[in-house]
Amino acid sequence: MVREPNFAIKNVRQTIKDKFGFEIPYHKAWQALKAARNKFMVHGKVQFKSCPGSSVALVDEETLASWTWFLQMLARHFLPNEDDRVCLISDRHPGLINAINYVPAFKFPRGVHRFCLRHVCSNFNNKYKRSVEDLCWRAGSESSARKFDRIMEEIKSLNPEAYDWLGNIDKTQWTLAHDGGWRTGILTTNMSEAVNGVLKGARRLPIVPLVEITLNRSAQYFLQRTARANRMVMDNQQWADYAFRLFEARQAEATSHRAEV
């Protein structure tokens, strides 16, 4: 049923006959199929509960009040226990930054607020271009504190003002080297930006069409990816297409290498 969700009673009877040489009556095939579906559904529900939670809010505008309300809802439903921990990664929207002060669940030691490195570097590059525009990302994505300091010294030698601009941002909030492991390697909000890309244009619609287009486009993506996943399972493909293409490219490149001893 994992490979063929539309598996029917006639398929059950034919499978038993082909594999074991027995012909079973209709009602037994029906009971077997029903038991398999129940087991499959229970297994699916257990897996679904283990998925990360997701939350969406529709507000008139991003303000201190709307952000505070949204964070309170997140804390209530996703962080109900005192030992729950969270790392919030976002852009540097003033309303969100101020709202965190009103929601204890998102403040240390229960939670931390980190900035999306892509947003930080975008602001940095708009302000200080040319010689230092690539160094912000290099510094923020560097996991070694020693190498981070070296890159920062390079920025300082090229543009002291740019160095001071980055220095005014708490290092724990934008650098991987001083993060303390909260980010688990996640530097950006690219995941949410990908959702924005899927729903491009939907924000300008009234509420009802907005919800409808969100549902329809999400369903379309799930159907497309389900078909792709089923194809990979049938082909015994161990990795996703993107990873598989990278592997094939590296494998082709490796054939041109030569080792000398």
C-alpha positions in Angstrom: 0.0 0.0 0.0 3.0 2.3 0.5 3.9 2.0 -3.2 0.3 1.6 -4.5 -2.3 3.5 -2.4 -5.1 2.4 -4.7 -4.4 -1.3 -4.1 -7.9 -3.0 -4.4 -9.4 -6.2 -3.2 -8.9 -7.9 -6.6 -5.2 -7.0 -6.3 -5.0 -8.7 -2.9 -6.5 -11.9 -4.2 -4.3 -11.9 -7.3 -1.2 -11.2 -5.2 -2.0 -14.1 -2.8 -2.5 -16.4 -5.8 0.7 -15.4 -7.5 2.9 -15.6 -4.5 1.4 -18.6 -2.5 -0.8 -20.4 -5.0 -4.0 -20.0 -3.0 -7.3 -18.5 -4.0 -8.9 -16.7 -1.1 -12.6 -15.6 -0.9 -13.6 -12.0 -1.4 -14.4 -11.4 2.3 -11.0 -12.5 3.5 -9.3 -10.3 0.9 -11.5 -7.4 2.1 -10.6 -8.0 5.8 -6.9 -8.2 5.0 -7.0 -5.0 3.0 -9.0 -3.3 5.8 -6.4 -4.4 8.4 -3.5 -3.2 6.2 -5.2 0.2 5.7 -5.8 0.6 9.4 -2.2 -0.2 10.2 -1.0 2.1 7.5 -3.2 5.0 8.8 -2.1 4.5 12.4 1.5 4.5 11.3 0.9 7.6 9.2 -0.7 9.5 12.2 2.3 8.6 14.4 4.7 9.9 11.8 2.6 13.1 11.3 2.8 13.9 15.0 6.6 13.7 14.9 6.7 16.4 12.1 7.7 19.9 13.1 4.8 22.2 13.8 3.7 24.9 11.5 1.8 28.1 12.1 0.4 30.8 9.9 -1.2 34.1 10.9 -3.1 36.7 8.8 -2.7 40.2 10.2 -3.3 43.7 8.8 0.3 44.8 9.3 3.5 43.8 11.2 3.4 45.8 14.4 4.5 45.3 18.0 1.0 44.2 18.9 0.6 41.7 16.1 4.0 40.2 16.6 3.5 39.9 20.4 0.2 38.1 19.9 1.7 35.7 17.3 4.6 34.8 19.6 2.3 34.3 22.5 0.3 31.8 20.4 3.5 30.0 19.3 4.6 29.8 22.9 1.2 28.5 24.0 1.0 25.7 21.4 4.6 24.8 20.7 6.4 25.6 23.9 4.0 24.5 26.7 6.7 23.1 29.0 9.4 24.9 30.9 12.1 22.6 29.5 11.1 23.3 25.9 13.8 25.2 24.0 13.5 27.3 20.8 15.7 29.3 18.4 13.9 32.0 16.5 15.6 33.1 13.3 14.2 36.2 11.5 15.0 39.4 9.8 15.6 42.5 12.0 12.1 43.8 12.0 11.7 46.2 15.0 8.3 45.0 15.9 9.5 41.4 16.2 12.6 42.4 18.1 10.6 44.4 20.7 7.8 41.7 20.9 10.3 39.1 22.2 10.7 41.2 25.4 7.1 40.5 26.2 7.2 36.7 25.6 9.5 34.9 28.2 9.5 31.6 26.2 11.6 33.3 23.5 14.2 34.7 25.9 17.3 33.0 27.3 17.6 30.4 28.8 14.4 29.0 27.1 15.0 30.6 23.8 17.2 32.8 21.8 16.7 35.2 18.9 19.0 34.9 15.9 19.2 37.0 12.7 18.9 35.7 9.2 22.5 36.0 7.8 21.2 36.7 4.3 19.2 39.7 5.6 22.2 41.1 7.6 24.5 40.7 4.6 22.0 42.3 2.3 21.8 45.4 4.5 25.6 45.3 4.8 26.2 45.1 1.1 23.7 47.9 0.3 25.6 50.1 2.7 29.2 49.0 2.0 29.8 47.7 -1.5 32.9 46.8 -3.6 35.8 45.5 -1.6 34.0 44.2 1.5 30.6 43.0 0.1 31.5 39.2 0.2 33.2 39.3 3.6 30.0 39.7 5.7 28.8 36.3 4.6 32.2 34.7 5.0 32.4 36.1 8.6 28.9 35.1 9.6 29.0 31.6 8.1 32.4 30.7 9.6 32.2 28.2 12.4 35.7 28.8 13.8 36.0 31.8 16.1 39.7 32.2 15.2 38.9 32.3 11.5 36.0 34.6 12.2 38.3 37.1 13.9 40.7 36.9 11.0 37.9 37.8 8.5 36.7 40.7 10.7 40.3 42.1 10.8 40.3 41.9 7.0 37.0 43.9 7.0 38.5 46.4 9.4 41.6 47.0 7.3 39.5 47.6 4.2 36.7 49.6 5.7 36.7 50.6 9.4 33.2 51.9 9.2 31.9 48.6 7.9 33.7 46.8 10.7 32.0 49.1 13.3 28.6 48.5 11.7 28.9 44.7 12.1 30.4 45.3 15.6 27.2 47.0 16.7 25.3 43.8 16.1 25.5 41.2 18.9 27.9 38.5 17.6 25.7 35.7 19.0 22.8 36.9 16.8 24.4 36.9 13.3 27.5 34.6 13.4 27.8 30.9 13.5 31.1 31.0 15.4 29.5 32.6 18.4 26.0 31.1 18.2 26.6 28.4 20.8 24.9 25.7 18.7 21.4 27.1 18.8 21.1 27.5 15.1 22.1 23.9 14.4 23.8 25.2 11.3 20.7 27.1 9.9 21.9 30.5 8.8 18.9 32.0 6.9 15.1 32.1 6.7 15.3 30.6 3.2 12.6 28.1 4.1 10.0 30.8 4.8 11.2 32.7 1.8 10.5 29.6 -0.3 6.9 29.6 1.0 6.6 33.2 0.1 7.8 32.3 -3.4 5.1 29.7 -3.8 2.4 32.1 -2.7 3.8 35.0 -4.7 1.0 37.5 -5.3 -1.4 35.9 -2.8 -0.9 38.7 -0.2 -2.7 41.2 -2.4 -5.9 39.1 -2.4 -8.9 39.3 -0.1 -9.0 36.8 2.8 -11.1 34.1 1.1 -9.2 34.0 -2.2 -5.9 34.2 -0.2 -6.8 31.1 1.8 -8.1 29.3 -1.3 -4.9 29.9 -3.3 -2.8 28.9 -0.3 -4.7 25.6 -0.1 -4.7 24.9 -3.8 -1.1 25.7 -4.5 0.1 23.7 -1.4 -2.0 20.7 -2.5 -0.5 21.0 -6.0 3.0 20.9 -4.7 2.2 17.9 -2.5 0.8 16.0 -5.4 3.7 16.8 -7.6 6.2 15.8 -5.0 4.3 12.6 -4.0 4.5 11.5 -7.7 8.2 12.3 -7.7 8.8 10.4 -4.4 6.9 7.4 -5.7 9.0 7.4 -8.8 12.2 7.4 -6.7 10.9 4.6 -4.5 10.0 2.5 -7.6 13.5 3.2 -9.1 15.2 2.3 -5.7 16.7 5.7 -5.7 18.3 6.3 -2.3 18.7 10.1 -2.5 16.5 13.0 -3.6 17.0 14.2 -7.1 19.1 17.2 -6.2 21.5 15.1 -4.1 21.6 12.5 -6.8 22.5 15.0 -9.4 25.3 16.4 -7.2 26.6 12.8 -6.7 26.6 12.1 -10.4 28.5 15.3 -11.1 31.1 14.6 -8.5 31.4 11.0 -9.7 32.0 12.2 -13.3 34.6 14.7 -12.1 36.3 12.0 -10.0 37.0 9.9 -13.1 39.4 12.6 -14.4 41.4 12.7 -11.1 44.7 10.8 -10.8 46.6 9.8 -7.6 50.3 9.4 -7.6 52.2 7.6 -4.9 
